Amino acid sequence: MNNVRPRLTMMNEEQIQEAHKNVLRVLSETGVRVDSPSILQMLELKLGLKSQDRIIKFPPEIVEAAIKSAPRTIDVYDRRGEHKMNLGEDRLRFGTGVTALFYQNPVDETLDIFRRKNFQDLVRLSSGLKHYDVISTVGIVRDVPEELTDLYGSLEHISNTTKPLVLLVSDENRFPDVMQMFEALHGDLGSKPFIIPYFNPVSPLVMNAGTVDKMKISIERGLPIIFSNYSMAGASTPLTPAGTLTLLMAELLAGLVISQTIKKGAPILLGMLPVYFDMRTMLNFYDPQSILISVACSEMMKHYGIPHCSTSGSGTGWGMDLISADTYWMNTLALLLSHGHLAPFIGDSLGSKSISPTTIVHVHEIIDQALRLHDGFQLDDVNSAISEIAKVGPGKNFLNQPSTLKNYKNGYYTSNIYPHHSMEKWQDAGSPPARQVLREKTQALLASAPIPDDYDDLIGRGEEFIKKYAS
């Protein structure tokens, strides 16, 4: 079979080598600051290096050794132990979530604080949509005692789906407690990992204690981790795309060195969220060049043979609106056509402070269409239909030809949300705006979202764990 597919490429081999050389210079000449005393001591002892004022510099040979020791692929399972994906080898996979403080309801898109019920609803909604392969932490629960927010949120996270989870914990001091709760509910987490903790350094060039200490806890449990950084170009990174790429790549490879020093062969995904900083409004935002930087990062990771975690292009709009649609389409398509492996943060809006179920539903539609474009089509004798063209000839039609009868149900894209209305049929339906159709579809999906059969058991045991923890 001769499958033709579109492909996006940015850098040639010479440019990749130039970018890599610049990253090695930053790591060997400027270095990074490591704020965890125990991790800094480990790096000095195991690598034979000396730090000064917590700044440690990594020679090129140490960086190259870490690149070689990191696994090229990562097997990910669901909570039932079923193998679901091979990150680094599979196509780009998608996930929902962000550590939102507010929930944007699907009826009129007004905002309210993020509640435990919202966490439950969004996890179930995402679990029922086939193109979401992972579910990330969807918000910070704010209707429970503040010291328990990560425990209650993580309990709803693990109880309402069997899909793989990307875990973010807002209070770094609670991370070990969340791990203990998951082990109490599930047992061993590392043999068939379905949890991928997500960590950020602090740009520029700071390996903060909370991040690297949590990396160690995760790696020692056998969990794959995501090490991803977040830029504000013009503030925490240089304004130029090349400068942002260089600095963020240096941070990522520093995180890689730390992970491989903790345990050689520790599975890790690397990636970045390269946003811009508007000095007039004091807000950050995605720009088309943000997408280019993400694509360049994916190409660097392909060169290194390390699985890549990309941005989801989210957070820009005011809900599911034209602004969000532009950014999601651009990002989804660009990363699918390059070398990304995981885009785990779909659904947020208003500078990532809120999360919108209508965005989750609409972007699932975008992914559905983008995957169809990514898959290309078959170019062979049968699909080229030469004999049919000859049989029909000029001036006739193909309505009854074999290729039409065989493929008419799936030969073109049909939306699961927006019907193909003629003008007359649309008028007969009351001329509904597309946003109204999306809201109604989202509400129906929320009402019918699947509930795992062991939900009551997990919630009951988790509530008991938190009750003992709190006392």
N, C-alpha and C positions, 0 to 999 in steps of 0.2 A: 504494500500500500504506500502511495506517495502522498504524504501529508504535508501541506504547505502551511506555515505558521508565521505570523508577524513577529519581529524581534527588535528590541530597542537596545542599541549599543552606544555608549558614550566615549569611553577611553580606549585607546590602543595600548599595546603592551609597553611601548616606550613611556607613555603617559602614566600608566600604572606604576612602573618602576620609579618614575620621577616622584610621584605622590608618596610611595613607600619610603624613598630616600628622605623626603622631607619629614615624615613622621619619625623615622629613626633619629634624625637630628634633634628633634624636640625632646625625645625621650632620653637621649644620651647627653645632651648639652643643657637643657632646662630642667628636665625631670618632673616628677610629680610629688605632691605632698601627701603623706600617708598619716592620717590622724589617729589610727588605732595603734597603741604601743605594742600590743602583742603581734599584730600583723607586721608592723615595721621590724620588730625584732626577728620574726620568722624570715623575712626577706633578707635581712642582713646575714643571718646564720646560714641559711640554705643556699643563698646565691653568692656569698662571700663579698657583699657590698657594704659600703659605709654611707650612712645618711648624715645630713647636716641640717639642723633646724627642721627635722622631720621630712626634708626633701631628699628623695632618693632618685638616682639616675640609673637608667637601665642601658647597658651597652648593647649594640646591635645583636651580638651573638646570643644574649639571653632572650631577647625578643624573638629571634628566629627559632630558638629552641622551643619556646612556648607555642609558637605557631605550629610547629611540627608535632607537638604532643597533643594538641587539642583534637578531639574526634571530628571527622568530616561530616558525620551524620548523627542524628539523635533520634532514637526510637521513643515515641510517646504513646501512652496507653490511655484508656478511659478508666473510670473508677471501678469497673467490673473486671479489669485486667485484659481487655481486648485491645490488640494493637490497632492504632488509629492512623498514625502517620510516621513518616521518616523525614524529619526536618533536615534539610541540607541536600536531599535528593528529590523530594516531592516538589510540586509546584507551590506557589504562594498560598498559604493558608490564612484564614481570617478569623478574627475574634471580636467580641464586643466588650465594652467596659471602659471605665476611667474612674479615678477616685473623686467622683462628683460630690459636691456639697448640696446640690439642689436637684429636684426632679421636675421635669417639664411634662405635665400630664398630656395625654393624647386627645383630650376632649377639646380644650381651648388653648393649650400650650402655655398656661400660666405656670409660675414657679412656686414650689413649696420646698421646705427643707427635706433632705433625703431621709426616708424612714426605712425601717426594717421591712415593711410590707413592699416597698418599692424594690428593695434588693431581691426579695423572693420573686416578684413579678417579672423583673427584667431577666433574671437567670432562667426562669421557665420559658419566657418568650424566646430568648436566644437559643435555648435548648431545642425548641421546636422548629427552628429555621436551619435547613440542611447545610447551607454554605458557611455557617459559623462553626468552625472546627474546634475552637477553644472559647472559653468564657473567662474573661478577666474580672477582677474585682470591679464591681459596677458603681460603687459609691461608698461614702463614709456615713454610716448609720448615726443619726443625730437625735433619735427619740429613745435612746437608752443612756445609762450613765456613761460619761465620757471615757472613763477608764476601761469600759467593756465594749466600746464600739467595734474594735477589730475582732474580738471574739464572736460577737453576735453576727457581724457581717460575714465573717468567714464560715460560721455555722450555716447561714443561709446559702452561702456559696457552694459548699460541698453537698448540702442536703437536697438542693433543688435541681440537680442535673447529674448525669453520669459522664458528661463530656470532660475532656481535660481542662484543667484550670490554670490560668496565669494569676499568681497571687501577689497582691500588693498590700502591705501593712503600713498604715499611716503612722503609727507610733512604733518606732524601732525597738523600744523596750518590750513590746508585746509580741514580737516575732517568735521568740522561743515558746511562749505560751500557746500561740496559734499552732505551732508545730506539734506541741504536746497534745493539744485537743484533737488534731487530725490523726495522730497516732492512736489515741484512745478510741476514736471512732472507726478507724480503718485498719490499724495495725501497721506493718512495715510499709513505708512510703517509697523506698528506693528500688525494690526488685522489679516492679513494673510501674515506673513513675508516671503519674497523671497530674502531678502538681509541678508547675514551673515558676519558682519565685522570680520576681522582677526587681532589679536594683539599679539605682542611679548614682554616679559620682556627682560632685559639685564642680561645675565649670567656673573658672578655668583651672584644670589640672589638680583638683583636690580629690583624693580618695578618702572620703569622710568615714569616720569610725563606724557609724551605724551600717553603712553599706558593706564595707569589707568584713565586718564581724558577722553580719547576716549571711554573706557569701560563704563564710567558713562553716557556719551551722548547716546550711543547705548542702554544701558539697560533702560534708562528712556524713550526711544522711543518704547520699547517693542520688540526689536530685539534680536534674539539669537546671541551669539558671540562665536568665536573661540579664546581660549587663548592657545597659543602654543609657546614653546621655542626652541632654536637652540643652540646646543652645538658645541664646537670644542674640542673634548676630548684631554686632554694633555695641553690645553691652558685655556679655560673658564670653563672646568669641569675636574674632575679627569680622568686619562687615562684609568682606569679600567672600564669595563662595569657596574659593580655594583656601583661604585662611581658615574659615570655619571647618572645612573638611579636614585640614591638616591637624588642627587642635583637637577636634572631636575624635579623629582616628588615633591620635596619640593617647587620649584617655582610654579609648577602647582597648588598645593593645597593652596599656598598663594594667587594666582590669584583667586581661587575658593572662599576663605574666603572674599576677597575684593568684588567679584561679589555679593555674598549673603548678604554682609553688605550693599551694595548699595540698593539691593532689594531682599528680601527673595523670593526664587523660581525663580530667574532669570535664563533663559535657557542658558547653556554654554556647549561647547565641549572642552575637554582638550586633549592635545597631544604634541608630541615632534619631532624634526628633529635632531637625534643624529648622527652627522658626526664627523669624525676624522680630526686632524690637523697634516699635514706633516711638521715637523720642518726643513726638508732639502729644500723643495720647497716652503714653506710658503703658501701652498694650502690646502683646505679642501676637503674631499672626503667621499663617502659612502663605508663602509666595511661590510662584512657579519655580524659582530657583531653589526653594526648599526641596521640591520634588527632584530636581536635578542632583542636588547634594545626596539625597537618599539613594538615587540610582547609582551615583558614583560610589557610595559606600557599599552597595550590593555588589558592584563589580570588584571592589577591593576584597570583599569577603570571598567571592568566588575565586579570586587569585590566591588567597590564603587557604582556601578549603575549609572555611569556618561557616556554619549556618548563620543566616542573617535575619535579624528582627528589624522590620522597617516601621516607619510611621504609617498611620492609617489615614493621614490627611485630615484629621478631625479637629474639632474645637473652634473652627473659624466662624460658623454661621450663628444665627439667633434662634436656633431650632432647626427643623427640617425645612429649609428655605432654599432660594436660588443660590445664595452664597455657599451654603453647605454642599449643595448638589455639584456646583462647579469644582470645588476642591476635592470632594470624594471621587468624582469621575476622573479627574486628572491624576490623582494619586493612585487609585486602584488600577487604572489602565497602565500607567507608567511602570508600576512595580510588578504587575503581572507580566509585562513584556520584557522585563529585565531579569534579575536573578534573586529576587526576594524570596524568603521562605516563610515568614510569619508577620502578619499585620494585626496586632491583637487589641487595638483600642478604637473600636467603632461605636459611635452613638453620642459623643459629647458635643456640647455647643457652648456658646457664650464664654469663650476663653477657657474651656474645659471645666468650668465651675458647675455646669449642669449636664444632665444626661436626658435624652429624649427617646422614648420608645418608637415614635414615628420615624426618627432618624435611623434607628436599628432596622426597621422594616423596609424603608425606602432604599437604604444602602444595600440590603440583601438583594433587592432588585437590580441595583447597579452591578453588584458582583455577578449575578446570574447572567447579565448581558456581557459583561467584560470577559467572563470565562468562555462564553461562546465565541467572542472575537479571538481570545487567546488560543483556542483550540484549532483555529484555522479550518481548512477543509481538504477533502481528498481530491487529488488531481490524478485520475487514472482513466482508463478507457471506459469503464462502466459509468463513472460519475461525469465524465465529459459528454456522455450521451450522444456520441457522433451518429450512431445508427438511428436514434430517435429523431435527430435533426434532419437526417436524410429522408426518413419516412414521412415526416410531417411536411417538410418543404416550405416554400414561401407562402405567406398569407393565411395560414391555418393556425391552430392552437395546440397546446400540450395538455389540455385538461384531462384527457383519458389515457395519456401515455404511462407506461410502467413506472418511470421514475416519479411521476406526480402522484400516482395512486399509492406508491410505496411510502413516500416521504411527506405527504401533505400535512400530516398531524405534527410532525416535528421538523419539517424542513425550513421553518422560519420561527422567529421568536414570538412567543405569546406571553404577555404580562400576566402575572398572578395577582396584580393589584388593579391596574388600569385597563378597563375593557376597550376593545377596538370599536368605538362608537362612530357611526356616521353622524353628520351634523344633525340629521332629523332625530335619530335615536338619542343623541345627547340632549337635544331640546325636550324630547318626550320624558327623559329622566329628570327634568327640572334644571338642566344646564349646570350640573354640579361642578364646582372647581376641583381640580385634581387634589388639592390639599384636603378637601372634605372627604374625598374617596379614600385617601391615605389614612386619615384619622379614623374613619369607620372601620377600615380593614385592620388597623392596629388594635383597636378596641376588641374586635372579634378574635384576633389572634391571642391577645392577653387573656380573654375569657376562656379560650379552649387550650391554653398552653399545657403541655404534658407535665405530670407530677410523678417523680420516681416512686416505685412501689415501696421503697424502704424509707421514704421521707419521714413518716411518723417515728420510726425507730431511731433514725439519726438525730432528729430534732429533740426527741425525748432524752437521749443519752447526752447530747450536746448541752441541753439546758441544765442537766444535772452536773456536768463538768463545770459549766460557768458558775453555777450556784455555789459549788464547793470552792472554786477559785476565788469568788468574790468574798466568801466568808473567811 
